[in-house]
Amino acid sequence: MGKRNKLALGVVTVLGICYVSGNIYASAKAKKAVDDMIADLPAPTQVAYGDVSATIFGDVSIDDIRIGDDRQGHIVVKNITLSGFEEELEDSTEGEVHFSGVSFSEYKGHGVDDTPDDIQEILVHMLMKEGKTLDQRFAFEVNEDDNEYRIKELTFDVEDAGRISLATDLFTKAPISAAPELMAQHLMAAIEIGDFSLSLEEDGLVDRLFATKATDEKDADDLRAEAIEELERALEKAEPERKMLLEGMLALLEGDEVTLSRDSDEPLSVVPMMMMSDPNGAFAAFMRDGQFKINTK
């Protein structure tokens, strides 16, 4: 072997050793950070995990997470991957989180309808009674100086149901917290929306919904065809904002992916409480003022 080849091999070997050693050190630090975060959780919350690994580039992977207790049951997560975080996880101002293989089948949920007949009930039944899993991606950015909390990406993917994907420049000045005493602040604080893209991709959920309504006289296909005809009739006399919504619903029934988008970085202010108090009027104003478009493919 020539001197040049020996030198290259030596450099690669040293770099490999440094990379492996660095990852071992990073994994140890990540494990300590995870343990510290678990220790700070409220007393009733129990969290266990199988393994923590990390890279020198700041990526952290946590396997086989179990959240809950023997009385309520457990939520199981096959893997959580974190990327882009700062050294101290709890102090991070930005990052991406991917929850994969989230299962609620071991959780003792109450009020699960064994004969679901709407979208929400069907999804709950699939997750808690049928063992279907959920994947979720979440990307955020925090500017503590200006008290701004920005969501850049949010995706839900339910096995055999479909996907909801949100990519947006969206932020609020309400403190991000699940604490009940802060809920009023979340509802009253304005959410500013810039560029926006919300996609819905159906994967069997509509079939299940029509199947719950089927009778001996009309099967699921008959009911779907009737619903499509009804939407087509409504389209003929609908106002522009309403027409776009109906076109989106029609596309979903026909198996297309539907995207609600806004191609503008001029902020649109939305107050959740206002949307909840008058959903029909608020949605019309939301579509009109935000200059949203609905596209299908």
Disulfide bonds with the S-S distance in Angstrom:
none
